[in-house]
Amino acid sequence: MTKYSVRREQYESEWSLAELRGDSARMAPHWAVPAEAAPAPVPPSLIHGVVVPPASARLIEATPEYGG
């Protein structure tokens, strides 16, 4: 494998924060993602086959926000 030596100054430029922010602002429209509708919540009656280990159930049950 051939190795090339390049001085740091040759491949890194010193940008100011203002230049970086300006470049980012110009690129922002290119990164826009169209909004998608949020998926509808699934009713609990359609959830089958969920297994929770007893230790995890006890941990959640002991948490005041969830069980008491």
Sequence and secondary structure as in RCSB ss.txt:
>XXXX:A:sequence
MTKYSVRREQYESEWSLAELRGDSARMAPHWAVPAEAAPAPVPPSLIHGVVVPPASARLIEATPEYGG
>XXXX:A:secstr
       HHHH     HHHHHHHHHHHGGGG            GGG       HHHHHHHHHSTTTT 
